[in-house]
Amino acid sequence: MKIVIFACATVAWLVASAGVVQAATAEQWRSRSIYQLLTDRFARTDESTTAPCNVADGDFCGGTWRGIIGQLDYIQDMGFTAIWISPITYNLPERTAYGYAYHGYWQQDLYRLNDHFGTADDLKALSQALHDRNMYLMVDVVTNHNGWNGSADTVDYSRFHPFDDAKYYHPYCPITDYDNQTMVEDCWLGDPRVELPDLRTEDQAVADGYNYWIHELVSNYSIDGLRLDTCKHVGKPFLSSFNQASEVFCTGEVFSGNAQFTCEYQSSLDSILNLPLYYPIIDFLNSTSGTTAPLITALSDIRSSCKDVSVLGTFTESHDLPRFASQTQDMSLAKNALALTVLWDGIPIVYAGQEQHYDGYGDPGNREATWLAQYSREGELYKVLAAVNEVRNRALAVDAAYATYGVNVLYSDTNTLAMRKGFDGKQVVSVFTNNGASAYSYTLNLANTGWASGTAVVEILSCAQVIVAGDGTLPVAMEGGLPRVYFSNEAATGSGICQGTVTPTTTADKTQSGVNVTRSAKGRRRQRRAAIAMAAAAAGATG
């Protein structure tokens, strides 16, 4: 297909497109939770759980779209309602200094699928299998660049399709100043070993070509949403037209922790990945020395800068960033990170392998094969994810407005943050801490939860039943640095939360409010510290 026909073709599909694509809107996506995966590294067609995958080699490891179909139970049983798969287009075929293009981000032909992952029928089958389960398919797409094995002066533009001439690309220049937005958009990513020729997306011919292609792709494969790569390197007018042409929900990667800068892209796209939230979450939870203050500041900054926080992508791992477990092996901290990811504002995104506590530091170490964990459902993090996704899904089922109810911080100190999300009677109350697995136990008497005295609630990770105290406070038993997540018994009725069972609270002793709590017996010194923490929490919870 030649680029010159796109301008005319664009008019044709704009006229004919109404009713063709069953678009999944931002409103529909905000209630979803997403499991992100690299197709090559998630599941093989032969269902092997022992096939080797040496991430350092950069080789293809054999994951396919058919393989994903075979493991949809594994994903859905964690409570996820959508998947995000890596790019599907044909990439540069030869081995490079960094290995092969198993990840999909070095595309060369928009109109050819990557046959390492399967056929067109396989991709359609994956889409259908997801829709049969009422799940959504999100596909990663690259619009900023193509991929070339070698230096800029060796690029053969005729290898690319449909943008097969140098006139469709910016002249070569490396990005040397990431604070210079013109340079960021017009110069090239990559290096002399693998260059990424930068497309002139500001040119109408290129924009029309991309818009025509994405409309066809979404329609042909019944795609429900798109994740756009490297949006910081593409002009906002192009992003806006691309989002519109796709007729589905689009979220974009803007690699910056600056809320004001990043949120500007939501004027062009439905959504962005919440990098401004990622960094303070990690700083809070990746060690016991972090603090809550930057996270609370980020909450305010993002809320004041972004158009709609309810559709931002919330995450604590990705294929571009170090695994959480590469920074700390503390399982309690990992549980806090996952629970916060799912229960915070926005659309939760969990990267494949996070549920197995994979610990690759960065690319390529964080691109491990999920099958080598045997798709185990017995791990602690898998169970935490299933529980928190279940309560979020239930909260949305009893009140769709849960998705747009902004997080309300009820209490915070240096190491602990308590929050509420949801309207009265249907709210989820969560407590997160970075005290770690070796932390002493204490009770946090939490005010302003919205539950009346005597209300029965269940802590969904331990399945312990708790009664709201006479003074209206919720006694939160903090043990082993674990997160706590509460939901009312009434709202949980009829759901699978805790499989319909609850565990009565232990009556080891009582707080001043007369509510039964559990306190560990680890010596007088720790009990004294616990008492001090309780008093401080009670005093500060109404602030």
C-alpha positions as CSV (number, residue, x, y, z in Angstrom):
1,M,0.0,0.0,0.0
2,K,1.4,3.3,-1.0
3,I,1.4,6.3,1.2
4,V,-0.2,8.6,-1.5
5,I,-3.6,6.8,-1.3
6,F,-4.0,7.5,2.4
7,A,-5.4,11.0,2.2
8,C,-8.2,9.8,0.0
9,A,-8.8,6.6,1.9
10,T,-9.0,8.6,5.2
11,V,-12.1,10.4,3.9
12,A,-13.7,7.1,2.9
13,W,-13.3,5.4,6.3
14,L,-14.3,8.5,8.2
15,V,-17.6,8.4,6.3
16,A,-18.1,4.7,6.6
17,S,-16.8,4.0,10.1
18,A,-19.9,4.8,12.1
19,G,-21.2,1.6,13.7
20,V,-18.4,-0.6,12.3
21,V,-16.2,-0.7,15.4
22,Q,-17.8,-1.6,18.7
23,A,-15.7,0.9,20.7
24,A,-14.8,0.4,24.3
25,T,-14.9,3.8,25.8
26,A,-13.0,5.4,28.7
27,E,-16.1,5.1,30.8
28,Q,-16.1,1.3,30.2
29,W,-12.3,1.0,30.7
30,R,-12.2,2.8,34.1
31,S,-13.9,-0.3,35.7
32,R,-11.3,-2.7,34.2
33,S,-8.1,-4.1,35.7
34,I,-5.3,-4.9,33.3
35,Y,-2.8,-7.7,33.3
36,Q,0.2,-6.6,31.1
37,L,2.3,-9.2,29.3
38,L,5.0,-9.5,26.7
39,T,3.6,-12.1,24.3
40,D,7.0,-13.8,23.8
41,R,7.5,-14.3,27.5
42,F,4.1,-15.3,28.8
43,A,2.9,-18.6,27.4
44,R,3.8,-21.0,24.7
45,T,1.5,-22.9,22.3
46,D,2.9,-26.2,23.5
47,E,2.0,-25.3,27.1
48,S,5.6,-26.0,28.3
49,T,6.5,-24.7,31.8
50,T,10.2,-25.8,31.4
51,A,11.2,-24.4,28.1
52,P,14.4,-22.3,28.8
53,C,14.4,-18.5,28.5
54,N,17.7,-16.8,29.1
55,V,16.7,-13.1,29.3
56,A,20.3,-12.0,29.0
57,D,20.5,-13.5,25.5
58,G,17.7,-11.4,24.0
59,D,16.4,-14.4,22.1
60,F,12.8,-15.3,21.3
61,C,11.6,-17.7,24.0
62,G,8.5,-18.9,22.2
63,G,5.4,-17.2,23.7
64,T,2.4,-16.9,21.3
65,W,-1.1,-15.6,21.1
66,R,-2.4,-19.2,21.2
67,G,-0.3,-19.7,24.4
68,I,-2.1,-16.7,26.0
69,I,-5.5,-18.3,25.2
70,G,-4.4,-21.4,27.1
71,Q,-3.6,-19.4,30.3
72,L,-6.6,-17.1,30.4
73,D,-8.0,-19.0,33.5
74,Y,-4.7,-18.1,35.3
75,I,-5.2,-14.4,34.5
76,Q,-9.0,-14.3,35.1
77,D,-8.7,-16.1,38.4
78,M,-6.6,-13.3,39.7
79,G,-9.6,-11.0,39.0
80,F,-8.3,-9.3,35.9
81,T,-10.8,-8.1,33.3
82,A,-8.4,-7.1,30.5
83,I,-5.0,-7.9,29.1
84,W,-2.4,-5.6,27.5
85,I,-0.2,-7.5,25.0
86,S,3.0,-6.3,23.5
87,P,3.1,-4.9,19.9
88,I,1.9,-7.3,17.2
89,T,3.5,-5.9,14.0
90,Y,6.4,-7.2,12.0
91,N,9.8,-6.2,13.5
92,L,13.4,-6.1,12.2
93,P,14.2,-9.8,11.7
94,E,17.9,-10.0,12.3
95,R,19.7,-10.4,15.6
96,T,21.1,-7.1,16.9
97,A,23.7,-6.2,19.5
98,Y,20.8,-6.3,22.0
99,G,19.3,-9.5,20.7
100,Y,16.2,-10.1,18.7
101,A,13.1,-7.9,18.6
102,Y,11.1,-10.3,20.8
103,H,9.5,-7.3,22.6
104,G,7.9,-5.9,19.4
105,Y,9.1,-2.2,19.7
106,W,11.4,-2.2,16.6
107,Q,8.7,-2.5,13.9
108,Q,9.3,-2.4,10.2
109,D,5.9,-3.2,8.6
110,L,2.6,-2.0,10.0
111,Y,0.6,-4.3,7.7
112,R,2.3,-7.5,8.5
113,L,1.9,-9.4,11.8
114,N,4.8,-10.7,13.7
115,D,4.8,-14.4,12.8
116,H,6.8,-15.3,15.9
117,F,3.6,-14.9,17.8
118,G,1.1,-16.5,15.5
119,T,-1.2,-15.9,12.6
120,A,-4.1,-13.5,12.0
121,D,-6.5,-16.3,12.9
122,D,-4.6,-16.8,16.2
123,L,-4.9,-13.1,17.1
124,K,-8.6,-13.1,16.2
125,A,-9.0,-16.2,18.3
126,L,-7.4,-14.5,21.3
127,S,-9.7,-11.5,20.9
128,Q,-12.7,-13.8,20.7
129,A,-11.6,-15.9,23.7
130,L,-11.3,-12.7,25.8
131,H,-14.7,-11.4,24.7
132,D,-16.3,-14.7,25.5
133,R,-15.1,-14.1,29.1
134,N,-16.2,-10.5,29.1
135,M,-12.6,-9.4,29.1
136,Y,-11.0,-6.7,27.0
137,L,-8.0,-6.7,24.7
138,M,-5.5,-3.9,24.8
139,V,-2.7,-3.8,22.1
140,D,0.6,-1.9,22.4
141,V,1.3,0.3,19.4
142,V,4.4,2.2,18.3
143,T,3.9,5.4,16.3
144,N,7.1,7.4,17.0
145,H,9.7,5.3,15.1
146,N,10.7,2.2,13.2
147,G,13.6,-0.1,14.1
148,W,16.9,-0.5,12.2
149,N,19.8,-2.8,12.9
150,G,22.8,-0.4,12.6
151,S,23.7,3.2,12.5
152,A,21.7,6.1,11.0
153,D,23.8,6.3,7.9
154,T,23.1,2.7,6.9
155,V,19.3,2.9,7.1
156,D,17.5,1.5,4.0
157,Y,14.1,3.2,4.2
158,S,12.7,0.9,1.5
159,R,12.7,-1.9,4.1
160,F,9.9,-0.1,6.0
161,H,6.2,-0.3,5.1
162,P,4.3,1.8,4.4
163,F,6.6,4.7,5.2
164,D,9.3,3.6,2.8
165,D,11.1,6.8,2.0
166,A,13.4,9.1,3.9
167,K,11.0,12.0,3.4
168,Y,8.7,10.5,6.0
169,Y,11.4,10.7,8.7
170,H,13.2,13.5,10.6
171,P,16.8,13.9,9.6
172,Y,19.1,12.1,12.0
173,C,20.0,13.8,15.3
174,P,20.5,12.2,18.7
175,I,18.6,13.4,21.7
176,T,21.1,15.1,23.9
177,D,18.8,17.3,26.0
178,Y,15.6,15.7,27.3
179,D,14.4,19.1,28.6
180,N,14.3,20.4,25.0
181,Q,10.9,19.2,23.8
182,T,11.6,20.1,20.1
183,M,14.6,17.8,20.2
184,V,12.7,15.1,22.1
185,E,10.1,15.1,19.3
186,D,12.2,15.6,16.3
187,C,15.4,13.6,17.0
188,W,16.0,9.9,17.2
189,L,15.9,7.4,20.0
190,G,18.3,4.4,19.9
191,D,22.0,4.4,19.3
192,P,24.4,3.4,16.5
193,R,23.8,-0.3,17.2
194,V,20.1,-0.1,16.9
195,E,18.7,3.1,15.6
196,L,15.1,4.1,15.7
197,P,14.3,6.3,12.7
198,D,11.9,9.0,13.9
199,L,8.7,9.5,11.9
200,R,7.4,12.9,10.9
201,T,4.1,12.4,12.6
202,E,3.4,16.1,12.2
203,D,3.1,15.6,8.4
204,Q,-0.4,15.0,7.2
205,A,0.6,12.1,5.0
206,V,2.2,10.2,7.9
207,A,-0.7,11.0,10.2
208,D,-3.2,9.9,7.6
209,G,-1.3,6.7,7.1
210,Y,-1.2,5.9,10.7
211,N,-4.9,6.8,11.2
212,Y,-6.0,4.6,8.4
213,W,-3.9,1.7,9.6
214,I,-5.1,1.9,13.3
215,H,-8.8,2.0,12.3
216,E,-8.4,-1.1,10.2
217,L,-6.4,-2.9,12.9
218,V,-8.9,-2.2,15.6
219,S,-11.8,-3.3,13.4
220,N,-10.1,-6.4,12.0
221,Y,-9.1,-7.8,15.3
222,S,-11.9,-6.5,17.6
223,I,-9.4,-4.6,19.7
224,D,-10.9,-2.8,22.7
225,G,-8.0,-0.4,23.7
226,L,-4.6,0.7,22.8
227,R,-1.4,1.6,24.7
228,L,0.7,4.1,22.8
229,D,4.4,3.8,23.2
230,T,6.8,6.8,23.6
231,C,4.2,9.5,23.5
232,K,6.6,12.1,24.9
233,H,8.4,11.9,21.5
234,V,5.3,12.5,19.4
235,G,3.4,15.8,18.9
236,K,0.1,16.2,20.7
237,P,-1.9,17.0,17.6
238,F,-1.0,13.6,16.1
239,L,-1.9,11.8,19.3
240,S,-5.3,13.4,19.3
241,S,-6.0,12.5,15.7
242,F,-4.8,8.9,16.3
243,N,-6.9,8.5,19.4
244,Q,-9.9,9.7,17.4
245,A,-9.2,7.5,14.4
246,S,-8.9,4.4,16.5
247,E,-12.4,4.8,18.0
248,V,-11.3,3.0,21.1
249,F,-9.8,3.9,24.5
250,C,-6.1,5.0,24.3
251,T,-3.6,5.3,27.1
252,G,-0.2,6.7,26.5
253,E,3.3,6.3,27.9
254,V,4.7,9.7,28.8
255,F,8.0,8.9,30.5
256,S,8.1,11.7,33.1
257,G,7.4,12.0,36.8
258,N,6.3,15.6,36.5
259,A,2.5,15.7,36.9
260,Q,2.0,19.0,35.2
261,F,4.0,17.9,32.1
262,T,2.6,14.4,31.9
263,C,-1.1,15.4,32.5
264,E,-1.0,17.8,29.5
265,Y,-1.1,14.7,27.3
266,Q,-4.5,13.8,28.6
267,S,-5.8,16.7,26.5
268,S,-4.9,14.6,23.4
269,L,-5.4,11.0,24.8
270,D,-8.1,9.4,26.9
271,S,-5.5,8.4,29.4
272,I,-1.9,8.3,30.4
273,L,0.2,5.8,32.4
274,N,0.6,7.4,35.9
275,L,4.4,7.8,36.0
276,P,4.0,10.8,38.4
277,L,2.4,8.4,40.9
278,Y,4.8,5.4,40.2
279,Y,7.8,7.1,41.7
280,P,6.4,8.2,45.0
281,I,4.8,4.8,45.5
282,I,8.1,3.1,45.0
283,D,9.9,5.5,47.2
284,F,7.3,4.9,49.9
285,L,7.2,1.1,49.7
286,N,10.6,-0.2,48.4
287,S,12.2,0.1,51.9
288,T,11.2,0.6,55.5
289,S,12.9,4.0,55.4
290,G,10.5,5.6,52.9
291,T,7.8,8.1,53.8
292,T,4.2,8.8,52.8
293,A,4.7,12.5,52.3
294,P,5.7,12.4,48.6
295,L,2.8,10.1,47.8
296,I,0.3,12.5,49.4
297,T,1.8,15.4,47.5
298,A,1.6,13.4,44.3
299,L,-2.1,12.7,44.9
300,S,-2.8,16.4,45.1
301,D,-0.6,17.3,42.2
302,I,-2.0,14.7,39.9
303,R,-5.6,15.5,40.9
304,S,-5.1,19.2,40.1
305,S,-3.2,18.6,36.8
306,C,-4.9,15.7,35.1
307,K,-8.3,15.9,33.4
308,D,-9.6,12.6,34.7
309,V,-7.6,10.6,37.3
310,S,-10.1,7.8,37.2
311,V,-8.8,6.5,33.8
312,L,-5.0,6.9,34.5
313,G,-3.0,3.7,34.5
314,T,-1.8,2.8,38.0
315,F,1.2,0.5,38.2
316,T,4.2,-0.5,40.3
317,E,6.0,-2.6,37.6
318,S,6.5,-2.6,33.9
319,H,8.8,-4.1,31.2
320,D,10.7,-0.7,31.2
321,L,11.3,-0.4,35.0
322,P,13.0,-2.5,37.7
323,R,10.9,-5.2,39.3
324,F,9.7,-4.3,42.8
325,A,11.4,-7.4,44.2
326,S,14.7,-6.3,42.7
327,Q,14.7,-3.5,45.2
328,T,13.5,-5.4,48.3
329,Q,12.7,-9.0,49.0
330,D,10.3,-8.1,51.8
331,M,7.0,-9.9,51.0
332,S,5.0,-7.6,53.2
333,L,6.2,-4.6,51.2
334,A,5.3,-6.4,48.0
335,K,1.8,-7.1,49.2
336,N,1.4,-3.4,50.1
337,A,2.6,-2.4,46.6
338,L,0.1,-4.7,44.8
339,A,-2.8,-3.8,47.1
340,L,-2.2,-0.1,46.6
341,T,-1.9,-0.6,42.8
342,V,-5.3,-2.1,42.6
343,L,-7.2,0.0,45.1
344,W,-5.8,3.5,44.3
345,D,-7.6,5.8,41.8
346,G,-7.3,4.8,38.2
347,I,-7.1,1.6,36.2
348,P,-4.8,-1.0,37.9
349,I,-2.1,-2.5,35.7
350,V,0.0,-5.4,36.9
351,Y,2.9,-6.7,34.9
352,A,3.2,-10.5,34.3
353,G,5.5,-12.0,36.9
354,Q,4.8,-9.5,39.6
355,E,2.4,-12.0,41.1
356,Q,5.2,-14.5,41.2
357,H,7.6,-12.1,42.9
358,Y,10.0,-12.0,40.0
359,D,13.0,-9.8,40.7
360,G,14.7,-8.8,37.4
361,Y,16.2,-5.4,37.9
362,G,15.7,-3.9,34.4
363,D,15.7,-4.5,30.7
364,P,16.4,-7.3,29.8
365,G,16.4,-8.9,33.3
366,N,12.7,-7.9,33.9
367,R,11.5,-9.8,30.8
368,E,11.4,-13.2,32.5
369,A,9.2,-16.1,31.2
370,T,6.1,-16.4,33.2
371,W,5.8,-20.1,32.4
372,L,8.9,-20.9,34.5
373,A,6.9,-20.2,37.6
374,Q,4.5,-23.0,36.5
375,Y,1.6,-20.5,36.6
376,S,1.5,-21.2,40.3
377,R,-1.7,-20.0,42.1
378,E,-0.3,-20.9,45.5
379,G,2.0,-18.0,46.0
380,E,1.1,-15.3,48.5
381,L,1.1,-12.5,45.9
382,Y,-1.2,-14.3,43.5
383,K,-3.7,-14.7,46.4
384,V,-3.4,-11.0,47.4
385,L,-4.1,-10.0,43.8
386,A,-7.1,-12.2,43.6
387,A,-8.5,-10.8,46.8
388,V,-8.0,-7.1,46.1
389,N,-9.2,-7.4,42.5
390,E,-12.3,-9.2,43.9
391,V,-13.1,-6.5,46.3
392,R,-12.6,-3.8,43.7
393,N,-14.8,-5.7,41.2
394,R,-17.4,-6.1,43.9
395,A,-17.3,-2.4,44.8
396,L,-17.8,-1.5,41.2
397,A,-20.7,-4.0,40.9
398,V,-22.6,-2.5,43.8
399,D,-21.9,1.1,42.8
400,A,-20.4,2.1,39.5
401,A,-19.5,5.5,41.0
402,Y,-16.8,3.8,43.0
403,A,-14.5,4.2,40.0
404,T,-14.8,8.0,40.0
405,Y,-14.8,8.5,43.8
406,G,-11.4,10.0,44.5
407,V,-9.1,8.5,47.1
408,N,-9.6,10.2,50.5
409,V,-6.7,10.0,52.9
410,L,-8.0,9.3,56.4
411,Y,-4.7,9.1,58.2
412,S,-1.0,9.2,57.6
413,D,2.2,9.2,59.5
414,T,5.7,8.6,58.2
415,N,5.2,4.9,57.5
416,T,1.5,4.4,57.2
417,L,-1.3,5.7,55.0
418,A,-5.0,4.9,55.4
419,M,-7.5,5.8,52.7
420,R,-11.2,5.5,51.8
421,K,-12.6,5.1,48.3
422,G,-16.3,4.8,47.6
423,F,-19.6,6.3,48.9
424,D,-21.1,5.4,52.3
425,G,-22.1,1.8,52.7
426,K,-20.1,0.7,49.6
427,Q,-16.7,2.1,50.4
428,V,-13.4,0.2,50.6
429,V,-11.1,1.3,53.4
430,S,-7.4,0.4,53.1
431,V,-4.3,0.8,55.2
432,F,-0.8,0.6,53.7
433,T,2.5,0.6,55.5
434,N,6.2,0.3,54.8
435,N,7.1,-1.1,58.3
436,G,8.0,-4.4,56.7
437,A,7.6,-8.1,57.6
438,S,9.5,-7.7,60.9
439,A,7.3,-4.9,62.2
440,Y,5.7,-5.2,65.6
441,S,1.9,-5.4,65.9
442,Y,-0.4,-2.7,67.1
443,T,-3.9,-1.4,66.6
444,L,-4.7,1.7,64.6
445,N,-8.1,3.2,65.6
446,L,-9.2,4.7,62.4
447,A,-11.8,7.5,62.3
448,N,-13.9,9.0,59.5
449,T,-14.3,5.7,57.6
450,G,-18.0,6.4,56.9
451,W,-19.2,3.3,58.8
452,A,-21.5,3.7,61.7
453,S,-20.9,2.2,65.2
454,G,-21.7,-1.5,65.2
455,T,-21.2,-2.0,61.4
456,A,-19.8,-5.4,60.6
457,V,-16.9,-5.3,58.1
458,V,-14.5,-7.9,56.8
459,E,-10.8,-7.5,56.3
460,I,-10.5,-9.2,53.0
461,L,-6.9,-10.4,53.1
462,S,-7.2,-12.2,56.5
463,C,-11.0,-12.7,56.3
464,A,-11.3,-11.5,59.9
465,Q,-14.6,-9.9,60.9
466,V,-14.4,-6.5,62.7
467,I,-17.1,-4.4,64.3
468,V,-16.9,-0.6,64.1
469,A,-16.4,0.7,67.7
470,G,-18.9,2.7,69.8
471,D,-17.0,5.9,69.0
472,G,-17.2,5.2,65.3
473,T,-13.5,4.2,64.9
474,L,-12.4,1.1,63.0
475,P,-9.9,-0.9,64.9
476,V,-7.2,-1.9,62.4
477,A,-5.0,-4.7,63.5
478,M,-1.6,-4.0,62.0
479,E,0.5,-7.1,62.0
480,G,3.7,-8.0,60.2
481,G,3.7,-4.9,58.1
482,L,0.8,-6.3,56.0
483,P,-1.8,-4.1,54.2
484,R,-5.3,-4.1,55.5
485,V,-8.4,-3.8,53.3
486,Y,-12.0,-3.5,54.7
487,F,-15.4,-3.9,53.1
488,S,-18.8,-4.1,54.8
489,N,-20.4,-7.5,55.2
490,E,-23.6,-6.1,53.7
491,A,-21.9,-5.0,50.5
492,A,-20.0,-8.2,50.3
493,T,-23.1,-10.4,50.6
494,G,-23.6,-12.5,47.5
495,S,-20.0,-12.1,46.3
496,G,-17.1,-14.5,46.5
497,I,-15.2,-12.3,49.0
498,C,-13.5,-14.7,51.5
499,Q,-15.6,-17.5,50.0
500,G,-18.5,-16.4,52.1
501,T,-16.7,-16.9,55.4
502,V,-15.3,-14.6,58.0
503,T,-13.1,-15.2,61.0
504,P,-14.0,-13.6,64.4
505,T,-11.5,-11.2,65.9
506,T,-9.3,-12.5,68.7
507,T,-10.2,-11.2,72.2
508,A,-6.7,-11.0,73.6
509,D,-7.3,-7.6,75.1
510,K,-9.3,-4.5,74.5
511,T,-8.6,-0.9,73.4
512,Q,-10.2,2.0,75.2
513,S,-13.1,1.9,72.9
514,G,-13.9,-1.6,74.0
515,V,-13.4,-3.2,70.6
516,N,-11.6,-6.5,70.6
517,V,-8.1,-6.5,69.0
518,T,-5.1,-8.7,68.8
519,R,-1.7,-7.5,70.0
520,S,1.5,-9.6,69.7
521,A,3.4,-10.6,72.7
522,K,6.9,-9.6,71.7
523,G,8.1,-8.1,74.9
524,R,7.3,-5.0,77.0
525,R,9.3,-2.7,74.8
526,R,7.4,-3.5,71.7
527,Q,4.0,-3.3,73.5
528,R,5.0,0.1,74.8
529,R,5.9,1.3,71.2
530,A,2.6,-0.1,70.0
531,A,0.7,1.8,72.7
532,I,2.4,5.0,71.7
533,A,1.6,4.4,68.0
534,M,-2.1,3.7,68.9
535,A,-2.3,7.0,70.9
536,A,-0.7,9.0,68.1
537,A,-3.1,7.4,65.5
538,A,-6.2,8.1,67.6
539,A,-5.1,11.7,68.0
540,G,-4.2,12.3,64.4
541,A,-7.0,10.3,62.6
542,T,-9.5,13.2,62.8
543,G,-7.0,15.7,61.3
